[in-house]
């Protein structure tokens, strides 16, 4: 641990940011898990836009890469569309 005031402040800020990012990521992962459990197309179709928005926000904040966000949304959309068949 450094002794400079600016370094101490940076450690505090980075800790706060890390905790916030972990919360956003975990909340989104839980929502994705809950979406995969839904077995009706109507229920899943209602939840999909909300979860896609959460994923987009993670990408915007830099928590996940934009390509990972696109892949997640694509896979979830495929899963929801497959429920109709």
Biotite code that builds the C-alpha atoms (Angstrom):
import biotite.structure as struc

atoms = struc.array([
    struc.Atom([0.000, 0.000, 0.000], chain_id="A", res_id=1, res_name="UNK", atom_name="CA", element="C"),
    struc.Atom([1.462, 3.309, -1.074], chain_id="A", res_id=2, res_name="UNK", atom_name="CA", element="C"),
    struc.Atom([1.627, 6.286, 1.213], chain_id="A", res_id=3, res_name="UNK", atom_name="CA", element="C"),
    struc.Atom([0.758, 9.050, -1.249], chain_id="A", res_id=4, res_name="UNK", atom_name="CA", element="C"),
    struc.Atom([-2.639, 10.594, -0.730], chain_id="A", res_id=5, res_name="UNK", atom_name="CA", element="C"),
    struc.Atom([-3.487, 10.363, -4.436], chain_id="A", res_id=6, res_name="UNK", atom_name="CA", element="C"),
    struc.Atom([-2.626, 6.665, -4.485], chain_id="A", res_id=7, res_name="UNK", atom_name="CA", element="C"),
    struc.Atom([-4.774, 5.996, -1.446], chain_id="A", res_id=8, res_name="UNK", atom_name="CA", element="C"),
    struc.Atom([-7.666, 7.796, -3.110], chain_id="A", res_id=9, res_name="UNK", atom_name="CA", element="C"),
    struc.Atom([-7.142, 5.792, -6.299], chain_id="A", res_id=10, res_name="UNK", atom_name="CA", element="C"),
    struc.Atom([-7.285, 2.552, -4.305], chain_id="A", res_id=11, res_name="UNK", atom_name="CA", element="C"),
    struc.Atom([-10.562, 3.666, -2.717], chain_id="A", res_id=12, res_name="UNK", atom_name="CA", element="C"),
    struc.Atom([-12.035, 4.631, -6.076], chain_id="A", res_id=13, res_name="UNK", atom_name="CA", element="C"),
    struc.Atom([-10.957, 1.454, -7.839], chain_id="A", res_id=14, res_name="UNK", atom_name="CA", element="C"),
    struc.Atom([-12.372, -0.682, -5.018], chain_id="A", res_id=15, res_name="UNK", atom_name="CA", element="C"),
    struc.Atom([-15.703, 1.101, -5.269], chain_id="A", res_id=16, res_name="UNK", atom_name="CA", element="C"),
    struc.Atom([-15.756, 0.718, -9.072], chain_id="A", res_id=17, res_name="UNK", atom_name="CA", element="C"),
    struc.Atom([-14.818, -2.969, -8.875], chain_id="A", res_id=18, res_name="UNK", atom_name="CA", element="C"),
    struc.Atom([-17.625, -3.703, -6.414], chain_id="A", res_id=19, res_name="UNK", atom_name="CA", element="C"),
    struc.Atom([-20.123, -1.813, -8.560], chain_id="A", res_id=20, res_name="UNK", atom_name="CA", element="C"),
    struc.Atom([-19.009, -3.659, -11.709], chain_id="A", res_id=21, res_name="UNK", atom_name="CA", element="C"),
    struc.Atom([-19.209, -7.005, -9.922], chain_id="A", res_id=22, res_name="UNK", atom_name="CA", element="C"),
    struc.Atom([-22.760, -6.178, -8.835], chain_id="A", res_id=23, res_name="UNK", atom_name="CA", element="C"),
    struc.Atom([-23.863, -5.242, -12.373], chain_id="A", res_id=24, res_name="UNK", atom_name="CA", element="C"),
    struc.Atom([-22.237, -8.333, -13.853], chain_id="A", res_id=25, res_name="UNK", atom_name="CA", element="C"),
    struc.Atom([-23.654, -10.729, -11.283], chain_id="A", res_id=26, res_name="UNK", atom_name="CA", element="C"),
    struc.Atom([-27.145, -9.231, -11.542], chain_id="A", res_id=27, res_name="UNK", atom_name="CA", element="C"),
    struc.Atom([-27.084, -9.639, -15.314], chain_id="A", res_id=28, res_name="UNK", atom_name="CA", element="C"),
    struc.Atom([-25.788, -13.220, -15.098], chain_id="A", res_id=29, res_name="UNK", atom_name="CA", element="C"),
    struc.Atom([-28.599, -14.079, -12.686], chain_id="A", res_id=30, res_name="UNK", atom_name="CA", element="C"),
    struc.Atom([-31.157, -12.539, -15.045], chain_id="A", res_id=31, res_name="UNK", atom_name="CA", element="C"),
    struc.Atom([-29.754, -14.557, -17.953], chain_id="A", res_id=32, res_name="UNK", atom_name="CA", element="C"),
    struc.Atom([-29.934, -17.725, -15.862], chain_id="A", res_id=33, res_name="UNK", atom_name="CA", element="C"),
    struc.Atom([-33.547, -16.995, -14.965], chain_id="A", res_id=34, res_name="UNK", atom_name="CA", element="C"),
    struc.Atom([-34.408, -16.369, -18.632], chain_id="A", res_id=35, res_name="UNK", atom_name="CA", element="C"),
    struc.Atom([-32.977, -19.740, -19.665], chain_id="A", res_id=36, res_name="UNK", atom_name="CA", element="C"),
    struc.Atom([-35.226, -21.482, -17.126], chain_id="A", res_id=37, res_name="UNK", atom_name="CA", element="C"),
    struc.Atom([-38.445, -19.988, -18.548], chain_id="A", res_id=38, res_name="UNK", atom_name="CA", element="C"),
    struc.Atom([-40.171, -22.547, -20.762], chain_id="A", res_id=39, res_name="UNK", atom_name="CA", element="C"),
    struc.Atom([-42.924, -20.438, -22.358], chain_id="A", res_id=40, res_name="UNK", atom_name="CA", element="C"),
    struc.Atom([-42.323, -18.194, -25.338], chain_id="A", res_id=41, res_name="UNK", atom_name="CA", element="C"),
    struc.Atom([-44.581, -15.444, -23.982], chain_id="A", res_id=42, res_name="UNK", atom_name="CA", element="C"),
    struc.Atom([-42.742, -15.171, -20.685], chain_id="A", res_id=43, res_name="UNK", atom_name="CA", element="C"),
    struc.Atom([-39.321, -15.309, -22.276], chain_id="A", res_id=44, res_name="UNK", atom_name="CA", element="C"),
    struc.Atom([-40.268, -12.737, -24.928], chain_id="A", res_id=45, res_name="UNK", atom_name="CA", element="C"),
    struc.Atom([-41.254, -10.280, -22.215], chain_id="A", res_id=46, res_name="UNK", atom_name="CA", element="C"),
    struc.Atom([-37.972, -10.668, -20.338], chain_id="A", res_id=47, res_name="UNK", atom_name="CA", element="C"),
    struc.Atom([-35.648, -10.677, -23.376], chain_id="A", res_id=48, res_name="UNK", atom_name="CA", element="C"),
    struc.Atom([-35.662, -6.899, -24.082], chain_id="A", res_id=49, res_name="UNK", atom_name="CA", element="C"),
    struc.Atom([-34.940, -6.124, -20.432], chain_id="A", res_id=50, res_name="UNK", atom_name="CA", element="C"),
    struc.Atom([-32.009, -8.518, -20.327], chain_id="A", res_id=51, res_name="UNK", atom_name="CA", element="C"),
    struc.Atom([-30.688, -7.305, -23.692], chain_id="A", res_id=52, res_name="UNK", atom_name="CA", element="C"),
    struc.Atom([-30.719, -3.799, -22.253], chain_id="A", res_id=53, res_name="UNK", atom_name="CA", element="C"),
    struc.Atom([-28.767, -4.971, -19.208], chain_id="A", res_id=54, res_name="UNK", atom_name="CA", element="C"),
    struc.Atom([-26.197, -6.631, -21.463], chain_id="A", res_id=55, res_name="UNK", atom_name="CA", element="C"),
    struc.Atom([-25.866, -3.473, -23.573], chain_id="A", res_id=56, res_name="UNK", atom_name="CA", element="C"),
    struc.Atom([-25.254, -1.429, -20.432], chain_id="A", res_id=57, res_name="UNK", atom_name="CA", element="C"),
    struc.Atom([-22.470, -3.813, -19.375], chain_id="A", res_id=58, res_name="UNK", atom_name="CA", element="C"),
    struc.Atom([-20.818, -3.354, -22.757], chain_id="A", res_id=59, res_name="UNK", atom_name="CA", element="C"),
    struc.Atom([-21.242, 0.422, -22.603], chain_id="A", res_id=60, res_name="UNK", atom_name="CA", element="C"),
    struc.Atom([-19.629, 0.554, -19.177], chain_id="A", res_id=61, res_name="UNK", atom_name="CA", element="C"),
    struc.Atom([-16.739, -1.624, -20.356], chain_id="A", res_id=62, res_name="UNK", atom_name="CA", element="C"),
    struc.Atom([-17.511, -4.492, -18.012], chain_id="A", res_id=63, res_name="UNK", atom_name="CA", element="C"),
    struc.Atom([-17.787, -6.897, -20.946], chain_id="A", res_id=64, res_name="UNK", atom_name="CA", element="C"),
    struc.Atom([-16.589, -6.558, -24.537], chain_id="A", res_id=65, res_name="UNK", atom_name="CA", element="C"),
    struc.Atom([-19.104, -5.415, -27.159], chain_id="A", res_id=66, res_name="UNK", atom_name="CA", element="C"),
    struc.Atom([-18.647, -8.623, -29.156], chain_id="A", res_id=67, res_name="UNK", atom_name="CA", element="C"),
    struc.Atom([-19.380, -10.706, -26.065], chain_id="A", res_id=68, res_name="UNK", atom_name="CA", element="C"),
    struc.Atom([-22.530, -8.653, -25.556], chain_id="A", res_id=69, res_name="UNK", atom_name="CA", element="C"),
    struc.Atom([-23.582, -9.308, -29.145], chain_id="A", res_id=70, res_name="UNK", atom_name="CA", element="C"),
    struc.Atom([-22.903, -13.032, -28.776], chain_id="A", res_id=71, res_name="UNK", atom_name="CA", element="C"),
    struc.Atom([-24.900, -13.242, -25.545], chain_id="A", res_id=72, res_name="UNK", atom_name="CA", element="C"),
    struc.Atom([-27.880, -11.422, -27.036], chain_id="A", res_id=73, res_name="UNK", atom_name="CA", element="C"),
    struc.Atom([-27.754, -13.588, -30.157], chain_id="A", res_id=74, res_name="UNK", atom_name="CA", element="C"),
    struc.Atom([-27.706, -16.830, -28.180], chain_id="A", res_id=75, res_name="UNK", atom_name="CA", element="C"),
    struc.Atom([-30.520, -15.696, -25.909], chain_id="A", res_id=76, res_name="UNK", atom_name="CA", element="C"),
    struc.Atom([-32.646, -14.653, -28.883], chain_id="A", res_id=77, res_name="UNK", atom_name="CA", element="C"),
    struc.Atom([-32.051, -18.046, -30.505], chain_id="A", res_id=78, res_name="UNK", atom_name="CA", element="C"),
    struc.Atom([-33.106, -19.793, -27.304], chain_id="A", res_id=79, res_name="UNK", atom_name="CA", element="C"),
    struc.Atom([-36.289, -17.721, -27.025], chain_id="A", res_id=80, res_name="UNK", atom_name="CA", element="C"),
    struc.Atom([-37.180, -18.259, -30.680], chain_id="A", res_id=81, res_name="UNK", atom_name="CA", element="C"),
    struc.Atom([-36.632, -22.013, -30.325], chain_id="A", res_id=82, res_name="UNK", atom_name="CA", element="C"),
    struc.Atom([-39.280, -22.129, -27.606], chain_id="A", res_id=83, res_name="UNK", atom_name="CA", element="C"),
    struc.Atom([-42.006, -21.539, -30.205], chain_id="A", res_id=84, res_name="UNK", atom_name="CA", element="C"),
    struc.Atom([-41.228, -24.767, -32.032], chain_id="A", res_id=85, res_name="UNK", atom_name="CA", element="C"),
])
